[in-house]
């Protein structure tokens, strides 16, 4: 018996015995037991069941078999402690919520603030009863939940300071509308032969004795998302004495859980990367050869800067370790990284399993299997399915085998599926006869491969350009298309589709025309599209900060949220495009945030505090420095803002006075920038159309960065037209 198994028995039984005693004292009956105290036989049953539960948790959630590892290893032997970003960083991310920033390419991958405060993950889990763990794909969310459960199993010997029995539930399993969380928990204990499991769990929940770990809210099928959220919230409300940790991709989270504290997994820093590599290469052979140190030193070289960026995400760092183990080198492209990692898995299976061990696999080449998996991945992703019944997987396998001349006819669909699940881990069985890809990233890559192989680029752009779920697929397709004009076609189709969102929208076209006129010929040493993006972002942020934050909070506070959110999101998209062109030092985020924060915190007229802190003046001074605007008298504007600062209304003055002051502030900015305030006074529909338009353009830039081959002439033409009203457009 391992140490953690012994701790698990002590922890679970130590909690379970008093709970059962409470059932008896409350008049409950089980196993025909009569009396007011548990007898030794019953205690032994509970003790044995507790041991089985601890062993089962350790077997299912206490080991790690990352892609490419021949054998599973204890999770604790490779686990690298994670860190959470502080509340300020969470709010910052909320203000720029855009999915494309979760999947950075090249220089645009990492937006995490380098100086933001971080806190150790387990420490926060101890402090917060209800915790929502957010993070990018592959950031280590599931691993953190599993590790926290292990610490809880250790009782007072572990790092989790609350006396709770951990229960790990994969939310992916909620594939129907019939969702019963309590029943799922009961089943976990019934399997381990806990006596009267239903009564035990009912009492344990009542007393708050469970640590409930709900993993993968973002991986719930879309059709069931609202139902699952409702069920979870009702369950938490009903059993609010227990502790809950939920994980979700940052981009998929919509702040649905009011009780919960939201934290975001920080990217790995250099110390964590080095520790992870050291944990990965821990065999005696690797230690003797110094493999971990060599791998780390190679990552420090300038030519592997792209690989180093990828290494900040645990999943991608795992792939890097896999590639280094096989080739002593790292790929420079993200798409190449996934391709190489997948090839390692498939070729290793072919070399070690198919021919040597099982005759049934002979003749099914790596290329054919990859083609088969890409069909399954694409079919599921297109229909928003992460889970498949056995029949839904086996039938495509059979069809593929039967329709391919080069596939041996003796191959059996069920046997092939079983081999993939058992020997490769590319597909895994999540429940009885229910399968999924081991990680969503694998399904995304294989989906992209299918699109590239079958020339479905036009269909991809037409159907999914504005679907956040498909953003990673776009980036991967851009890197996979290798034909002469493949990436060119993708970008041109994206450009054409994006322009549809400004057709017949006079205000949006007016905004683009103003941005072009306001920046054309300006002295700033940036490309025109970068200047236009900066102008759009600044114009909207200023108008949003003043009109939708100040005036809305003063006059119609309840009506501010619907329009403020898309405007803020559109600003983030514009800034992202500007950053791609090195315009990154003059954004009015702090100005808008300071105003908004004052209202959110104390409900007072926070404009006084915001302006007194010179945010408006500082913004004007920064814009003056970067010189992206033409014909703006910055000296005059700064003088006017300084004068306005002296005329601030007192916090106790009427709403009308504050509203009038906001109008003067907005007019001052608009006059200086030659901006008609009407073109930034958007309806909610117009604001969301602007979000989609700017998001699509930023994704075009990202795809260009991810592409292996693209015509310089094509890109120059696309770039010159970006954020301009297309010719012959109807206003």
Secondary structure, 3 states (H helix, E strand, C coil): CCHHHHHHHHHHHHHHHHHHHHHHHCCCCCCCCCCCCCCHHHHHHHHHHHHHHHHHHHHHHCEECCCCCCCCEEHHHHCCCCEEECHHHHHHHHHCCCHHHHCCCHHHCCCCCCCCCEEEHHHHHHHCCEEEEEECCCCCHHHHHHHHHHHHHCHHHCCCCCCCEEEEEEHHHCCCCCCCHHHHHHHHHHCCCCCCHHHHHHHHHHHCCEEEEEECHHHCCHHHHHHHHHHHHHHHHHCCCCEEEEEEEHHHCCCCCCCCEEEEECCCCHHHHHHHHHHHCCCHHHHHHCHHHHHHHHHCCHHHHHHHHHCCCHHHHHHHHHHHHHHCCCCCCHHHHHHHHHHHHHHHHHHHHHCCCCHHHCCCCHHHHHHHHHHHHHHHHHCCCCCEEHHHHHHHHHHHHHHCCCCCCCCCHHHHHHHHHHHHCCEEEEECCEEEECCHHHHHHHHHHHHHHCCCHHHHHHHHCCCHHHHHHHHHHHHHCCCCCHHHHHHHHHHHHHHCCCCCCHHHHHHHHHHHHHHCCCCCCCCHHHHHHHHHHHHHHHHHHHHHHHHHHHCCHHHCHHHHHHHHHHHHHHHHHHHHCCCCCCCCHHHHHHHHHHHHHHCCCCHHHHHHCCHHHHHHHHHHHHCCCCCCCHHHHHHHHHHHHHCCCCCCCCHHHHHHHHHHHHHHHHHHHCCCHHHHCCCHHHHHHHHHHHHHHHHHHHHHHHCCCCCHHHHHHHHHHCCCCCCCCCC
